């Protein structure tokens, strides 16, 4: 089974549409709406078992929405931006929850946040908005590693045999995911600068010409 570009029909390139209301976009929104439920289960109820179920569903929909988009020919401009944004926000919100619950330390959250803050600042500096870059394979692998490691870490907090083993395996995935996160961020930063430099120069040139009128 293919994990990259799964659902794509052989010999047919997906055509991007400007549609907003599509099934893949609805699945992406549903994924992010599961985050408050996870936060409530962990922080208010301490129901780590059900929290794991929610995380597994969230991780599964990350693959499903892309598959459905390519399979049904519903690859959209909004979805290309919304999907990675939902991933980032969900992973950060889950990390904040686990920090508040004492499951992980603050350094883990900082390791996730710092690259995103740098990329967000660069995007605003050069584009004043989203840079509209394709998701890299490193970024996809990074997300997959974090989506596997996080529920495993929550599982390790359950009163079950082998919890220490689950925790050790979880941290292997999470550390590899964090390494991939920083590598992907470095690649995205270079891509933002390369694409954004002429855009910013053009914008400054237009501003200068308007100033002498």
N, C-alpha and C positions, 0 to 999 in steps of 0.2 A: 504493500500500500504506500502511495506517495504521501508525504507529509507537507512538502512544499508544493504549492499550486494544486493541491488536491481538489478534485471536482472539475478541473479544466477538461474540456472536450478535446481529444487529439485532433490536431490540425486546425483548430479554431481559436483565434486569439479573442479573449474577452473584450467586448466593446463597453467602454465606460459611459455611463449615463449621468444625467443631472438629476435623476429622480431622488426624492427625499424619503418618501414612504415606501420602503421595500422590506421584504422579509429579513434579509441579512441585517439591515439597520435596526429593525425591531429586536432581533436577537442580541445585537450589540448593546442596545439600551437596556434590555432585560438583564444582561450580564452585570451592568453597573448598578442596576437597582437591587441586585442581590447583595451588594456590599453593606448597606444599612442593616439588612437581616443578619449578616455575619457579625457585624459589630454588636448588635443587640444580644445575639446568642453568646458571644464571648464575654462581653463586659457586664451585661445585666444578668444573664442566666447562668453563666459558666458552663454552658452546654457544649463542650468541646466536640462531642460525637456528632451532633447535628451541624456544628460549625464546619467540620470536615466534609460532610455531605454537601453543604453549600459551596465550599471551595472547589470540590470536585466538579460540581455542575458549572461553576463559573469558568473553570479551566477547560471543560469540555466545550462550552459555547464559544470559546476563543477560536477553536478549530472549526466548529460547525458553521459559524457565520461566513467565514471565508469559503468553505466548501460550497455552501448553498449559493453564495454570490456567483461563484464561477459556474456552478452546475446549472443554475437557472438563468444565467446571463444577466444578473442584476448587480454587476460591479458598478458602484456609483462613486462620484467625486466626493460626496459627503462621507460615504462609508470608508473610503481610503484614508480620510482624516480622522473619522470618528473611532474606528476600530483601534488603532494604536493609542489614541488619546484615552479611550476607555480602559485599555490595558494598563497604562501608566497610572491613571487615577486610582484604579482598583488596587493595584499592587501597593501603592503608597498608602491608601486608606487602610488596607489590611495590615501593613507594617505598623502604622500608627496604633491600630487596635492591639496588635501583639505587644508593642512596647508598653502601652498602658496596662495591659494584663500581666506584664512581667514575664512574658514568654521569650522576648528577645531584648537586647540592649539598644540604647539610643544610637550606637555607632552603625547598626544595621540600617536604620532609617536614614541616617546621614549619608551612608554609602549609596542609597537609592536616590536621595533628593539632590545631592550636589551636582551630578552630571545633568539632571533634568533642569535644574536652575540655570546652569551655564548655557545649555542649549536654548532654553526659553529666552534668556537675555540676548543671545546672539540672533535668534529669530526676530525678536522685536527690533534690534538694532539695524538689521539688514532689510527686513521685509515688513516690519510693523504688524506682522501677522504670522500665520503658519507658513513654514518654508515649502510645504507641499513636496516632500521628498519620499521616494519609495521606501518601504520597509526592507531593511537588509536581512540577509539570511542569518547573520550574527545576531541581529536584534530578535529574530524569531526564535532562534535557539535559546538565547538569553531568557526570553519570556517563558518558554517551555520549561526550562530548568527551574525558574522561580515558581512557576505554577505547580510543579511536582514537589519541590522542596518544602513549600509553605504548608500544604496539608499534612505532609509527613511529620513536620515539626509539631503541628497541633495534635496529631495522633500520639506523639510521644508524651503528651501531657495527660493522656487517658490512663486509667488504672488497669493496664493490661500487661501481660508478660512481654518482655523484650522492648520495653519503652526506650531504654538506653540505646538499643540498636537502631530503632527508628530515628532517634534524635541524631545519631552519628551519620546515618544515611542522608537525613534531611539536610544536615549542614554541608555535606559533600555537594549536593545539588545547589544549595543556596550560595556557597562560596564560588562555585563554578559560574552560577548565574550572575553574581556580582562582578566577577572578572569579565564575563561577556558583556555586562551592562556598561562597564567603563570602556571596553574596546569599541562597542557599538557607538557609544557617545563620542569617542574620539573620531571615528569615521564620519558620523553625522556632522560633527563640528567642522571638519574639513570640507564636507559637501556644502554646508551652509555658507561658509566663507567663499568658496569657489563660485557658487551660484549667486550669492548675495552681493558680492563686491561690485559687479557691473550694475546691478539694480540700484544700489545705493549711490554709485557715481552718477548714474543717469538722473536719479531723483535730485541730487545736489546740483547737477548741471541745470536742470529745469528750474530749480528754485533761484539759481543765480541769474538766469535769463529773465525770469519774471521780475527780479529785483531792479534791473536796469531799465525796465520799461517806463 
